[in-house]
Amino acid sequence: MMSRVVISSSEQLGQVLQGARKIAGLSQADAAARLAISQSRISHLELNPETISVAQLLALLAAYDLDLFVEPRALDDKPDDKPDPKPGTTLSDAEIDRLEW
């Protein structure tokens, strides 16, 4: 079983995907067969995770029986000029549009 993992770079994402595949007991060929893509594409995605689309990431996670969660960063990781989000609230479309990307 895989524990919770914090990913903060594309390089880490590639390592996590490779590790998740191995924990799932899958070779690159097995994972590729589940996703109806080539083994070389799995290799490329693991080695070049910055090229992965959201749809591809979600498909890979599903193939490895994993879920994606997004949560606020720990208080120490938050810049001082950003307000604390209220627990249990959701952002409106207008608030999302104001986020700095």
C-alpha positions as protocol buffer text, in pm:
chain_id: "A"
residue {
  index: 1
  type: MET
  ca { x: 0 y: 0 z: 0 }
}
residue {
  index: 2
  type: MET
  ca { x: 127 y: 344 z: -92 }
}
residue {
  index: 3
  type: SER
  ca { x: 118 y: 620 z: 168 }
}
residue {
  index: 4
  type: ARG
  ca { x: 27 y: 982 z: 108 }
}
residue {
  index: 5
  type: VAL
  ca { x: 284 y: 1158 z: -110 }
}
residue {
  index: 6
  type: VAL
  ca { x: 340 y: 1530 z: -160 }
}
residue {
  index: 7
  type: ILE
  ca { x: 456 y: 1615 z: -511 }
}
residue {
  index: 8
  type: SER
  ca { x: 609 y: 1956 z: -570 }
}
residue {
  index: 9
  type: SER
  ca { x: 793 y: 1907 z: -900 }
}
residue {
  index: 10
  type: SER
  ca { x: 747 y: 1725 z: -1228 }
}
residue {
  index: 11
  type: GLU
  ca { x: 1056 y: 1517 z: -1151 }
}
residue {
  index: 12
  type: GLN
  ca { x: 891 y: 1394 z: -832 }
}
residue {
  index: 13
  type: LEU
  ca { x: 575 y: 1314 z: -1028 }
}
residue {
  index: 14
  type: GLY
  ca { x: 772 y: 1087 z: -1262 }
}
residue {
  index: 15
  type: GLN
  ca { x: 931 y: 907 z: -966 }
}
residue {
  index: 16
  type: VAL
  ca { x: 595 y: 865 z: -796 }
}
residue {
  index: 17
  type: LEU
  ca { x: 432 y: 728 z: -1111 }
}
residue {
  index: 18
  type: GLN
  ca { x: 713 y: 480 z: -1162 }
}
residue {
  index: 19
  type: GLY
  ca { x: 698 y: 374 z: -797 }
}
residue {
  index: 20
  type: ALA
  ca { x: 319 y: 345 z: -804 }
}
residue {
  index: 21
  type: ARG
  ca { x: 335 y: 125 z: -1112 }
}
residue {
  index: 22
  type: LYS
  ca { x: 588 y: -103 z: -944 }
}
residue {
  index: 23
  type: ILE
  ca { x: 387 y: -117 z: -620 }
}
residue {
  index: 24
  type: ALA
  ca { x: 84 y: -214 z: -830 }
}
residue {
  index: 25
  type: GLY
  ca { x: 296 y: -505 z: -957 }
}
residue {
  index: 26
  type: LEU
  ca { x: 290 y: -382 z: -1316 }
}
residue {
  index: 27
  type: SER
  ca { x: 564 y: -374 z: -1572 }
}
residue {
  index: 28
  type: GLN
  ca { x: 562 y: -88 z: -1820 }
}
residue {
  index: 29
  type: ALA
  ca { x: 415 y: -331 z: -2073 }
}
residue {
  index: 30
  type: ASP
  ca { x: 136 y: -430 z: -1829 }
}
residue {
  index: 31
  type: ALA
  ca { x: 51 y: -66 z: -1756 }
}
residue {
  index: 32
  type: ALA
  ca { x: 55 y: 13 z: -2126 }
}
residue {
  index: 33
  type: ALA
  ca { x: -185 y: -273 z: -2198 }
}
residue {
  index: 34
  type: ARG
  ca { x: -427 y: -144 z: -1933 }
}
residue {
  index: 35
  type: LEU
  ca { x: -424 y: 200 z: -2097 }
}
residue {
  index: 36
  type: ALA
  ca { x: -415 y: 80 z: -2460 }
}
residue {
  index: 37
  type: ILE
  ca { x: -90 y: 268 z: -2527 }
}
residue {
  index: 38
  type: SER
  ca { x: 263 y: 155 z: -2605 }
}
residue {
  index: 39
  type: GLN
  ca { x: 523 y: 53 z: -2348 }
}
residue {
  index: 40
  type: SER
  ca { x: 751 y: 324 z: -2486 }
}
residue {
  index: 41
  type: ARG
  ca { x: 481 y: 584 z: -2409 }
}
residue {
  index: 42
  type: ILE
  ca { x: 471 y: 471 z: -2044 }
}
residue {
  index: 43
  type: SER
  ca { x: 849 y: 504 z: -2031 }
}
residue {
  index: 44
  type: HIS
  ca { x: 830 y: 849 z: -2187 }
}
residue {
  index: 45
  type: LEU
  ca { x: 565 y: 965 z: -1938 }
}
residue {
  index: 46
  type: GLU
  ca { x: 768 y: 841 z: -1642 }
}
residue {
  index: 47
  type: LEU
  ca { x: 1088 y: 1002 z: -1769 }
}
residue {
  index: 48
  type: ASN
  ca { x: 923 y: 1323 z: -1894 }
}
residue {
  index: 49
  type: PRO
  ca { x: 634 y: 1385 z: -1656 }
}
residue {
  index: 50
  type: GLU
  ca { x: 614 y: 1752 z: -1755 }
}
residue {
  index: 51
  type: THR
  ca { x: 451 y: 1632 z: -2081 }
}
residue {
  index: 52
  type: ILE
  ca { x: 161 y: 1456 z: -1905 }
}
residue {
  index: 53
  type: SER
  ca { x: -185 y: 1605 z: -1954 }
}
residue {
  index: 54
  type: VAL
  ca { x: -438 y: 1605 z: -1674 }
}
residue {
  index: 55
  type: ALA
  ca { x: -639 y: 1337 z: -1856 }
}
residue {
  index: 56
  type: GLN
  ca { x: -327 y: 1120 z: -1891 }
}
residue {
  index: 57
  type: LEU
  ca { x: -237 y: 1168 z: -1525 }
}
residue {
  index: 58
  type: LEU
  ca { x: -586 y: 1068 z: -1412 }
}
residue {
  index: 59
  type: ALA
  ca { x: -579 y: 762 z: -1639 }
}
residue {
  index: 60
  type: LEU
  ca { x: -239 y: 655 z: -1503 }
}
residue {
  index: 61
  type: LEU
  ca { x: -356 y: 699 z: -1145 }
}
residue {
  index: 62
  type: ALA
  ca { x: -671 y: 496 z: -1215 }
}
residue {
  index: 63
  type: ALA
  ca { x: -462 y: 219 z: -1374 }
}
residue {
  index: 64
  type: TYR
  ca { x: -254 y: 207 z: -1054 }
}
residue {
  index: 65
  type: ASP
  ca { x: -566 y: 220 z: -835 }
}
residue {
  index: 66
  type: LEU
  ca { x: -475 y: 562 z: -692 }
}
residue {
  index: 67
  type: ASP
  ca { x: -668 y: 884 z: -636 }
}
residue {
  index: 68
  type: LEU
  ca { x: -559 y: 1246 z: -665 }
}
residue {
  index: 69
  type: PHE
  ca { x: -628 y: 1480 z: -373 }
}
residue {
  index: 70
  type: VAL
  ca { x: -565 y: 1853 z: -355 }
}
residue {
  index: 71
  type: GLU
  ca { x: -545 y: 2020 z: -17 }
}
residue {
  index: 72
  type: PRO
  ca { x: -417 y: 2345 z: 126 }
}
residue {
  index: 73
  type: ARG
  ca { x: -48 y: 2355 z: 204 }
}
residue {
  index: 74
  type: ALA
  ca { x: 71 y: 2351 z: 561 }
}
residue {
  index: 75
  type: LEU
  ca { x: 68 y: 2694 z: 724 }
}
residue {
  index: 76
  type: ASP
  ca { x: 449 y: 2716 z: 707 }
}
residue {
  index: 77
  type: ASP
  ca { x: 439 y: 2677 z: 326 }
}
residue {
  index: 78
  type: LYS
  ca { x: 192 y: 2963 z: 271 }
}
residue {
  index: 79
  type: PRO
  ca { x: 323 y: 3307 z: 174 }
}
residue {
  index: 80
  type: ASP
  ca { x: 252 y: 3568 z: 444 }
}
residue {
  index: 81
  type: ASP
  ca { x: 41 y: 3788 z: 215 }
}
residue {
  index: 82
  type: LYS
  ca { x: -215 y: 3518 z: 135 }
}
residue {
  index: 83
  type: PRO
  ca { x: -525 y: 3491 z: 355 }
}
residue {
  index: 84
  type: ASP
  ca { x: -600 y: 3164 z: 534 }
}
residue {
  index: 85
  type: PRO
  ca { x: -878 y: 2970 z: 362 }
}
residue {
  index: 86
  type: LYS
  ca { x: -1176 y: 2896 z: 583 }
}
residue {
  index: 87
  type: PRO
  ca { x: -1205 y: 2523 z: 654 }
}
residue {
  index: 88
  type: GLY
  ca { x: -1487 y: 2354 z: 465 }
}
residue {
  index: 89
  type: THR
  ca { x: -1537 y: 2636 z: 216 }
}
residue {
  index: 90
  type: THR
  ca { x: -1517 y: 2624 z: -159 }
}
residue {
  index: 91
  type: LEU
  ca { x: -1394 y: 2896 z: -388 }
}
residue {
  index: 92
  type: SER
  ca { x: -1636 y: 3074 z: -617 }
}
residue {
  index: 93
  type: ASP
  ca { x: -1560 y: 3107 z: -987 }
}
residue {
  index: 94
  type: ALA
  ca { x: -1472 y: 3473 z: -929 }
}
residue {
  index: 95
  type: GLU
  ca { x: -1228 y: 3378 z: -651 }
}
residue {
  index: 96
  type: ILE
  ca { x: -1068 y: 3114 z: -873 }
}
residue {
  index: 97
  type: ASP
  ca { x: -1029 y: 3372 z: -1151 }
}
residue {
  index: 98
  type: ARG
  ca { x: -840 y: 3600 z: -907 }
}
residue {
  index: 99
  type: LEU
  ca { x: -588 y: 3332 z: -811 }
}
residue {
  index: 100
  type: GLU
  ca { x: -232 y: 3395 z: -924 }
}
residue {
  index: 101
  type: TRP
  ca { x: -125 y: 3122 z: -1163 }
}
